[in-house]
Amino acid sequence: MICAKLLTQAARLALRDELGANQSALMHKIPKVELHVHIEGTLTPELRWRLAQRRGVKARFGHDDIKIDTLQDLRTAYDNIISSAQLCAGLPSEHLVTFFQAYYSGFEFLTTRQDFYDLAMDWFRRAAAMNVRYCEPFFDPQGHTSRGVTWEDMMGGFRDAQRTAASELNIQSRWIMCFLRDQPPEDAIKHYKAALEYRDMIVGIGLDSNERDRPPCLFEEVFALARRDGFKLTAHCDVGVKDTHTHIRQVASTLAGGCGLDRMDHGLNVADKTDLTALVAQRDMSMTICPWAYLRRETYDSIAERIRVLVDAGIRVSIASDSPAYTDQSWVTHNLLLTQRMCGFTDRDMVKLVKNGVDASWAEPNVKEAILLEIDAVQDS
């Protein structure tokens, strides 16, 4: 059985291909929203290769021990990303790259307005092919300004792509600016103030990156500022990390002046404790769940069991993709199909999850209404 232990790379790729091949499945056709996708996490091997060629540099991946001479070398490296938990288990690290190493090494290829435009447009085109109608991409400004990238180039590239996607691809979008939780809170506040110039693009403030020994309460001041200024608020509570239950409680109930944030990203461990499940359900707090991102460190069965607990508790779960380029090229449709397979959900159950995403989104009411009507039309066809 594939359920009893962690899936191997070969098993994950085979499962992805199997799920993707069934083009008649409702989840391929249905209009979607995407509420948890890191735009930097959509940097495919092909785009990283093109950006490296544009700059005339090697397409470095993770660390210099990984030899990348061809596009196929790069594709192979992407396929072999491991989790930090696997690294701690004693796997030989000189030939392996962890998720964070892969993710942040991609930043160095994003320097110009054209680079940021190409990154976002590559995602928007792929999203359009999956019938995504609305998305709220995360972006990590600290990872770019620290390298000398200007706000004008970064946000200008994103804005250009956003406008093209709306006019040519029928995709509406609003951006969520995330702070890196392994950086000082003071730096988050500095970036928050700089970003106010772009608040017409930015709908929400988030918190991501390495969570170890970095509780979300460290960022109380910037969350309080953002709530005062009318931004929506969310934060990552990753799966199986140290102190995750404490982090979940802070996000759900104590941050931003003592009432908690508006949304929780990941947070699958809410299902471990009945009081946390009750707290999130009572607050009607939506959660973005990205099941494929957990397959390297959680068993198939444990992911499915927790998702079912959350859904049965009436929590508004929305299925998303996280950083799909670095998780087996598993995009939002793959994550929806995986959820249906592992949880035994019917098409009706899955439509409810898709509608959860629409309801939980921070889109304008007319955008939500149009997507919901389109979902009903596809479901009834």
Phi, psi and omega in degrees: 000143178281352189276336193281344182211175179301139177287138174288166176304313182299320181292321179295315181294322178295320179294318178301313182294322179296313181295321181290337184285337183276077186290348179276349181298142183303325184292341173287321190271334191288142173297144188226162163241159178229109186254358180214084174220126176275119185300324177292338178276004176258010182286098183288163175304320183294318180287321177301319180297316180295319180294322177295317178297322178301321181272349181073036181233168176290145178278067184301147183221107174081285177209167191288349177287344180272115184276116180239102178249340183223165175299324179294323174302318181293317178299319179296319179298318177301319182293339187256016177298140179241166176274161176299326179296320177294323178296317179294337180284356173105012177293144182295115191277342185293341180245012182231154181233134177277168181304309184296323177298316180294314184297307186284335177291341177286339183298326187296346179267003180247102184229330186248166176303321179295322178299314181292324175298313182297320178299309183293319181293326176300318178292312183300319179296318179294319179297318179300322179294338178262011179064031171285127181257338182208142178212158178232076184294140169281149167218154187245085186297327182298329179289349181251313180298330179294343179259007179094004177290138180275152174301322182299317179290314182297303184287329177297317177296317178296318181296317179302316180292320179301316181292319178296318180297321180292319186277329187249337188242359181061037176241120172268150182209153170220149191257149174242119179272120181259145171261144178279117188285349174270006173255160184297143176303328179298325178290325176298317180296319178300315180290325178301313181295322179293330184280348183300336177298337185249025185292346174291339177264326190266119180262334187217162177242133181231180182218124183217195181080194190295121187267350187299123179058027178229075181296150181297338180297341176300337186252023180305317185297315182289326176294320178296319176299315183294320177296317178302324184273002173092010177280152169281155188230138176210166178202150176282139166230088191290166191273127172074014180273164180303134175062025184298325181292324175295317179298318179300316181297320178297314182296322185278339191217340189241338183288164174058052175085015173096009180240000178085171182273179184272334184212159177233132178261131191068243179072021183302333181287358168307324184290348182285334188231127184297327181290325177290319177301316180294321180298311182294321179294318181296325179280354185053043183272126179280155182227138173260119183247131184237080193300324183295330180294342183265351189293337180284344185227356177231151179283155178307313182296318184291325177294312182298316182300317182291320177300317180297321177299314181297314181295317180296334179280356179084014179285140181281091179272132173240131183269133184218186190244343178071254180236073194299330180297333183257004176235067173065025183052046181257104186270186189299322179297318177301319181292322176295314180294323176297316179300316180296318181294308189287331183264352181069030182281146174280171174300322179297319176300317183291323176299322177298319179295319178296317178294327174305317180297319178297312180298321184280348183290163178255033176282162174294149183305322181292328177292315178300313183300318181295320180292317180298320177296321180292321177301314180299321181294318179291318179299323183275350184283000000 
